[in-house]
């Protein structure tokens, strides 16, 4: 078996398994976070592929969409659920910056490795720090939306 499909199947499996770790009392919040982030990543992914910034040579649903279905519609929204649900609400600003930076780096580093060693993603007019900045911005945006939608500042 080729390595690219094996990586995709493994990531699907890990993502499905991680859903079991969402607290049962937070499933409603998790579903809203998931759908919000899908909207954001779908739009951003379509723009990035449409402007020829990056390409996904090996992908699912290749005839339907030019983006990575796994990343844009499933993996990244699930990671965002955990980011929002376990965000350190009462800690210092430094702790919060480290938290968001750790999630951002944790998503960017595997992408850089996959770009170099697989055909799952190919940077055309893209750099790793664009990914880092866009992931940081979208996680931050999801956090703001989550607090606003569930009125967490008023609790």
C-alpha positions in Angstrom: 0.0 0.0 0.0 1.2 3.5 -0.8 2.1 5.8 2.1 -0.3 8.6 1.2 -3.6 6.7 1.5 -2.2 5.0 4.6 -1.7 8.4 6.2 -5.2 9.5 5.2 -6.8 6.4 6.7 -4.7 6.7 9.9 -5.8 10.4 10.3 -9.4 9.5 9.7 -9.2 6.8 12.4 -7.5 9.1 14.9 -10.0 11.8 14.3 -13.0 9.5 14.7 -11.5 8.0 17.9 -10.9 11.5 19.3 -14.7 12.2 19.1 -15.1 9.8 22.0 -13.2 12.2 24.2 -15.6 15.1 23.8 -17.4 15.5 27.2 -21.0 14.3 26.9 -22.3 17.5 28.5 -20.5 19.6 25.8 -21.8 17.8 22.7 -24.1 20.7 21.8 -21.3 23.2 22.0 -19.0 20.8 20.1 -21.4 20.5 17.2 -21.7 24.3 16.9 -17.9 24.8 17.0 -17.5 22.0 14.4 -20.0 23.6 12.0 -18.6 27.1 12.4 -15.1 25.9 11.7 -16.2 23.9 8.7 -17.6 27.1 7.2 -14.4 29.0 7.9 -12.0 26.3 6.6 -14.1 25.5 3.6 -14.0 29.1 2.5 -10.3 29.6 3.2 -9.4 26.3 1.6 -11.3 27.1 -1.6 -9.6 30.5 -1.8 -6.1 29.0 -1.2 -6.6 26.3 -3.9 -8.5 28.7 -6.3 -5.6 31.3 -6.1 -3.2 28.5 -6.9 -1.4 28.9 -3.5 -1.3 25.2 -2.7 -2.5 21.9 -4.2 -3.6 18.6 -2.9 -2.4 16.0 -5.4 -3.7 13.0 -3.4 -7.1 13.7 -1.9 -10.5 12.4 -1.4 -13.4 13.5 -3.6 -11.0 14.7 -6.2 -13.7 15.4 -8.8 -15.8 17.4 -6.4 -13.4 19.6 -4.5 -9.8 20.8 -4.9 -9.2 21.0 -1.1 -8.4 18.2 1.3 -11.8 16.9 2.6 -10.1 15.3 5.6 -8.4 18.5 6.8 -10.8 21.2 5.9 -14.1 19.4 6.8 -13.2 17.0 9.5 -9.8 17.0 11.2 -9.3 20.7 11.7 -12.9 21.3 12.9 -12.5 18.4 15.4 -9.2 19.9 16.7 -11.0 23.2 17.0 -13.6 21.6 19.3 -10.9 20.6 21.7 -9.2 24.0 21.4 -12.4 25.8 22.4 -13.7 23.4 25.0 -10.5 23.3 27.0 -9.3 26.9 26.4 -7.8 28.2 29.7 -10.4 30.9 30.5 -9.1 32.1 33.8 -5.3 31.9 33.2 -2.9 34.7 32.4 -2.6 36.1 28.9 0.8 34.4 28.5 -0.8 31.0 29.3 -3.5 31.7 26.7 -0.9 32.7 24.1 1.1 29.6 24.7 -2.1 27.5 24.4 -3.1 28.9 21.0 0.5 28.8 19.8 0.8 25.1 20.8 -2.3 24.2 18.9 -1.2 26.2 15.9 2.2 24.7 15.8 0.7 21.2 16.4 -1.3 21.6 13.2 1.4 23.3 11.1 4.4 21.0 11.8 2.7 17.8 10.5 1.6 19.8 7.4 5.2 20.9 6.7 6.5 17.4 7.1 3.7 16.0 4.8 4.4 18.7 2.2 8.1 17.7 2.2 7.7 13.9 2.2 4.3 13.0 0.7 1.9 14.0 -2.1 -0.9 14.9 0.2 -0.1 18.7 0.0 2.1 20.7 -2.3 3.0 24.4 -1.7 3.0 26.4 -4.9 2.9 30.0 -3.8 2.6 29.2 -0.1 5.0 29.1 2.9 4.7 27.3 6.2 4.3 30.6 8.1 1.1 31.3 6.0 -0.3 28.1 7.4 0.8 29.1 10.9 -0.8 32.5 10.7 -4.0 31.3 9.1 -4.5 28.5 11.7 -3.8 31.0 14.5 -6.3 33.4 13.1 -9.0 30.8 12.5 -8.6 29.3 16.0 -8.7 32.7 17.5 -11.9 33.5 15.5 -13.5 30.2 16.5 -12.7 31.0 20.2 -14.3 34.4 19.9 -17.4 32.9 18.1 -17.7 30.2 20.8 -17.6 32.7 23.6 -20.1 35.0 21.9 -22.5 32.3 20.8 -22.7 30.6 24.2 -22.5 33.9 26.1 -19.6 32.7 28.2 -18.4 36.1 29.2 -21.7 36.7 31.0 -21.5 33.5 33.1 
